[in-house]
Amino acid sequence: MPMLSAICDNCKSSFPSGISIEGSQITLLRNTAGPCPKCGSIGRIIDGTFNFIDNSIAKE
């Protein structure tokens, strides 16, 4: 199952956000995830509407 990524506010590393939805569409605004596995800071998930179809994610 595909998972949205987050970008760390501190070290700018990409890491799994923990958000994964199957066969649906969601709109996300101002979401955070963490801690960053590299430095322990909080990361941000990009805002947008996402389609989770099969094993892929598409941003509208």
C-alpha positions in Angstrom: 0.0 0.0 0.0 1.5 3.4 -1.0 2.2 5.9 1.7 2.6 9.7 1.5 6.0 11.2 2.3 6.8 14.0 4.7 9.7 16.5 4.4 11.6 17.3 7.6 11.5 20.9 8.6 15.0 20.7 10.0 17.2 18.4 7.8 14.9 18.3 4.7 15.0 14.5 4.6 12.0 12.7 3.1 10.4 10.0 5.3 7.1 8.0 5.4 4.3 10.1 6.9 2.3 7.2 8.2 -0.7 8.2 6.0 -1.8 5.5 3.6 -5.3 5.1 2.3 -6.5 2.5 -0.3 -9.0 3.1 -3.1 -10.0 6.6 -2.1 -9.4 10.3 -2.5 -8.3 12.7 0.3 -7.5 16.4 0.7 -4.8 17.3 3.1 -4.0 20.8 4.5 -1.3 21.8 7.0 -0.5 18.2 8.2 2.6 17.3 10.0 4.4 13.9 10.7 7.2 12.8 12.8 9.6 12.4 14.3 12.1 12.4 11.4 14.1 9.2 11.6 17.3 11.1 10.8 17.2 14.1 13.2 14.0 13.7 15.3 12.3 16.9 14.1 8.8 17.3 12.7 8.1 17.1 9.0 5.3 18.5 6.7 3.2 16.7 4.2 2.5 18.7 1.1 -1.0 20.2 0.8 -3.3 18.8 -1.9 -5.9 16.3 -3.0 -4.5 12.8 -3.5 -6.0 9.8 -5.2 -4.9 6.4 -3.9 -5.5 3.9 -6.7 -4.1 0.3 -6.7 -0.5 0.7 -5.6 0.0 4.3 -6.6 -0.7 7.9 -5.4 -1.6 10.7 -7.8 -1.8 14.4 -6.7 -4.5 16.5 -8.4 
